[in-house]
Amino acid sequence: MQLVSPRYLESGYMWLLFVVGVFTALYGNVFLASVIIGFSLYALIMPELLFRLAEYVHVEVTDELKLFPNDEETYTIKLVSTAPVPLGVVRLSGYLHPTVESEEHAFWRQENYVGREAAVAYTLPLKAIRRGPIRMEAIGMEIRDPLRMFSLYKEDPLDRIGYVFPEFLPYPIPKRPPTLPGEEMVRHSAYRDPETFQSVAPYHGQPMRQLYWSAYAKTGELLARTEQPVQANEYVVVLDLLTKDGRALTHQMERLISQAAALCRDFEKENASYGLIVPTLTKEGITYDLAPGSGETHFRKVMTTLACLSERDFPLARSLFERKVAKYGGSQSILRLGGDGR
């Protein structure tokens, strides 16, 4: 906490003024002496009173925000006072993280009257700008005395109040290698291949859509193909953000994160089980490795992880990253985004 006041109100000057007031009362005008003594006592006592009142005040946050770029939302910050006296007009202010802005500004402040043992709501209009956590560097509280001579500034640490999730961008669907000569297949889904061959047999009156025309053009023999949708049990999205040498993060980081978000959204729509692996470390040494799962809670966890990815994260050694990816297999289908400069 920090007290701001004019220099002439410092305690040394006020004690000197108090002594002057006492001598004035003894040898001069009593009314003038009472004004001088009252003013000096007010200036000496009020700073200590403000410090004591500040101990009764704290800030509480409400629900966690979940926004996408360009979304607008009004967030509520609650100032709770248990002080036995009214605090008067209290100002809250703070600098916003670059992921959001308030009325086209990065700085927000608002004043409200705070009564005795009251909880007052402060509104924070927000507009999401880009992916990342939503936070304030620190929320400042300004409490002033009734005569506006002293201002006490108190900072409360404020945890993340939410996240700006990445946008959804179209993702590339890996091509399946052809199973027969001349085959040209187009996949429309990363999690289900509607044109997976089960068998090929000579044509005997099957529907025309099952004719294998590319093979007929090469062999002159009519063949029919049998298809059946195939879907894996679990999926692992490998978000490879490393450069070719594995020493830094790729400049295409934002695009890849948005594609991974769209891919996970489609998995969720299909009620599929999916996980996420990212080759980075946080400053605390935490890796981004989410086991396969499904449901709203798992999807929110994945989107939160994608929102928290930062250019300040440390790249994981490619050899270690590849060993981690190699652990998945069997019924788990690995879908890789990025890597090798793509």
Secondary structure, 3 states (H helix, E strand, C coil): CEEECCHHHCHHHHHHHHHHHHHHHHHCCHHHHHHHHHHHHHHHHHHHHHHHHHCCEEEEECCCEEECCCCEEEEEEEEEECCCCCCEEEEEEEEECCCEEECCECEEEEEEEECCCCEEEEEEEEEECCCEEECEEEEEEEEECCCCCCEEEEEECCCCCEEECCCCCCCCCCCCCCCCCCCCCCCCCCCCECCCEEEEEECCCCCHHHECHHHHHHHCCCEEEEECCECCCEEEEEEECECCCCCCECCCHHHHHHHHHHHHHHHHHCCCEEEEEEEEECCCCCEEEEEEECCHHHHHHHHHHHHHCCCCCEECCHHHHHHHHHCCCCCEEEEEEECCCC
